[in-house]
Amino acid sequence: MIDPTVGLDTEILKQLTEGMGFSMIRAQKGLIFGNGSTVESAVEWIMQHQDDLDIDEDIPMQPAVKAQSYKCNECGKILSNMANLELHANKTGHSDFEESTQRVKPLTAEEKAAKIQGIKVLLASKRAEREEAEKAENVDREKSRRFMGKEMAKTREQMEVEKRKRDAALRKKQKQEYARERQRIRAELAKDKAERMANKGKLSSKLGVDGYNPDGIQYELDADGTPTTEEGKDGAEDAVASSKKPKTAVHASAAKIDDYLTKVSSYRAGGDGGKC
């Protein structure tokens, strides 16, 4: 139940009571039941009902009026139900609503059809906009993919170029080391040859870790420095052939050198013992 006198215009009530001499009950009834909320409509109602027996009785409480709709206080739009209210709030961001006794007129069949058609057009427009946006996004993604592919290919090519440079530098270094080693061995062989010629085919020096100086091979040399015996020739050829083989490492280990010395030292030239 609600009090119908709540919310009445106090200025009009003051004019009716103080200015015109009506009682507060009659002034309130005139504003409530009169056709309008003006002084004239209130006076007209009072004059028509001044002889009623209950004119001066208290105004009874009125049952609460059921809301027929909802009103948006921000834009004044009347919404027929809560679903439309929520839709309006989500669409506009408005949040100030109140219940209203105003009944929303039902739509006719033609109005419903027109509204449905408008909704279809709106949805089609939204769908077209979304498809255009997706198409633009796909184009951007494809451009980005191609750009990244080109960058990756460029990076791979650059890495391959760098690798080829490193490989070429390594091969050059290995060739230089191999050439230096061959030069060192040739120098050692020339030194040995000169020493043999000076010592009648014999070597007095020993092989060290850092040089090629074996004394286990003794050859008889002729005038031009060539071994005179078959054993000497075979031993010299083996020594020269082994010295000309490419080396996988620049320096042999001490253990391998000792093993080679033991094997080569078992051969003697000139029939002075050892293997023949």
Rosetta blueprint (number, residue, H / E / L):
1 M L
2 I E
3 D L
4 P L
5 T L
6 V L
7 G L
8 L L
9 D L
10 T H
11 E H
12 I H
13 L H
14 K H
15 Q H
16 L H
17 T H
18 E H
19 G H
20 M L
21 G L
22 F L
23 S L
24 M H
25 I H
26 R H
27 A H
28 Q H
29 K H
30 G H
31 L H
32 I H
33 F H
34 G L
35 N L
36 G L
37 S L
38 T L
39 V H
40 E H
41 S H
42 A H
43 V H
44 E H
45 W H
46 I H
47 M H
48 Q H
49 H H
50 Q L
51 D L
52 D L
53 L L
54 D L
55 I L
56 D L
57 E L
58 D L
59 I L
60 P L
61 M L
62 Q E
63 P L
64 A L
65 V L
66 K L
67 A L
68 Q L
69 S E
70 Y E
71 K E
72 C E
73 N L
74 E L
75 C L
76 G L
77 K L
78 I E
79 L E
80 S L
81 N L
82 M H
83 A H
84 N H
85 L H
86 E H
87 L H
88 H H
89 A H
90 N H
91 K H
92 T H
93 G L
94 H L
95 S L
96 D L
97 F E
98 E E
99 E E
100 S E
101 T L
102 Q L
103 R L
104 V L
105 K L
106 P L
107 L L
108 T L
109 A H
110 E H
111 E H
112 K H
113 A H
114 A H
115 K H
116 I H
117 Q H
118 G H
119 I H
120 K H
121 V H
122 L H
123 L H
124 A H
125 S H
126 K H
127 R H
128 A H
129 E H
130 R H
131 E H
132 E H
133 A H
134 E H
135 K H
136 A H
137 E H
138 N H
139 V H
140 D H
141 R H
142 E H
143 K H
144 S H
145 R H
146 R H
147 F H
148 M H
149 G H
150 K H
151 E H
152 M H
153 A H
154 K H
155 T H
156 R H
157 E H
158 Q H
159 M H
160 E H
161 V H
162 E H
163 K H
164 R H
165 K H
166 R H
167 D H
168 A H
169 A H
170 L H
171 R H
172 K H
173 K H
174 Q H
175 K H
176 Q H
177 E H
178 Y H
179 A H
180 R H
181 E H
182 R H
183 Q H
184 R H
185 I H
186 R H
187 A H
188 E H
189 L H
190 A H
191 K H
192 D H
193 K H
194 A H
195 E H
196 R H
197 M H
198 A H
199 N L
200 K L
201 G L
202 K L
203 L L
204 S L
205 S L
206 K L
207 L L
208 G L
209 V L
210 D L
211 G L
212 Y L
213 N L
214 P L
215 D L
216 G L
217 I L
218 Q L
219 Y L
220 E L
221 L E
222 D L
223 A L
224 D L
225 G L
226 T L
227 P E
228 T L
229 T L
230 E H
231 E H
232 G H
233 K H
234 D H
235 G H
236 A H
237 E H
238 D H
239 A H
240 V H
241 A H
242 S H
243 S H
244 K H
245 K L
246 P L
247 K L
248 T L
249 A L
250 V L
251 H L
252 A L
253 S L
254 A H
255 A H
256 K H
257 I H
258 D H
259 D H
260 Y H
261 L H
262 T H
263 K H
264 V H
265 S H
266 S L
267 Y E
268 R L
269 A L
270 G L
271 G L
272 D L
273 G L
274 G L
275 K E
276 C L
